[in-house]
Amino acid sequence: MDPNYQELRRQADRLFHRFNDCVDDKNATRQLQEELRDVVEDFEMNKKPRSIDDRIKQVLQKLEELKDGDGQSIDHGDIDELHDGYEDLREDLRKLPNY
């Protein structure tokens, strides 16, 4: 794995596990869970930073949709925390020399 991606991958993995800890209804959030796992895998596969950035944008959009939804599967405070974490990940990703 590209050394520049190692820390970002760890950060994405922590966010993935944080999401799993927060979710009350795993079935209702299965698609989002898969997207979050794909972010981690994109780092593992050394995908281009802009491709990973696009996937993170999709995750952020789905988090917003989840927040606007029924609110039963995950607490709004947890969604905000995850959203901030993925925004920070995007910011760090944009600092890579090959972005």
ZIVENHU-V28706 format. One record per backbone hydrogen bond with DSSP energy under -0.5 kcal/mol. CO is the residue of the C=O (numbers start at 0). NH is the residue of the N-H. If there is no record, write none. Layout:
{{CO | NH} {CO | NH}}
This chain:
{{1 | 4} {1 | 5} {2 | 5} {2 | 6} {3 | 7} {4 | 8} {5 | 9} {6 | 10} {7 | 11} {8 | 12} {9 | 13} {10 | 14} {11 | 15} {12 | 16} {13 | 17} {14 | 18} {15 | 19} {16 | 20} {17 | 21} {18 | 22} {23 | 25} {24 | 28} {26 | 29} {28 | 32} {29 | 33} {30 | 34} {31 | 35} {32 | 36} {33 | 37} {34 | 38} {35 | 39} {36 | 40} {37 | 41} {38 | 42} {39 | 43} {40 | 44} {41 | 46} {42 | 45} {47 | 50} {47 | 51} {48 | 52} {49 | 53} {50 | 54} {51 | 55} {52 | 56} {53 | 57} {54 | 58} {55 | 59} {56 | 60} {57 | 61} {58 | 62} {59 | 63} {60 | 64} {61 | 65} {62 | 66} {63 | 67} {64 | 68} {65 | 70} {72 | 23} {72 | 24} {74 | 78} {75 | 79} {76 | 80} {77 | 81} {78 | 82} {79 | 83} {80 | 84} {81 | 85} {82 | 86} {83 | 87} {84 | 88} {85 | 89} {86 | 90} {87 | 91} {88 | 92} {89 | 93} {90 | 94} {91 | 94} {92 | 95} {95 | 98}}
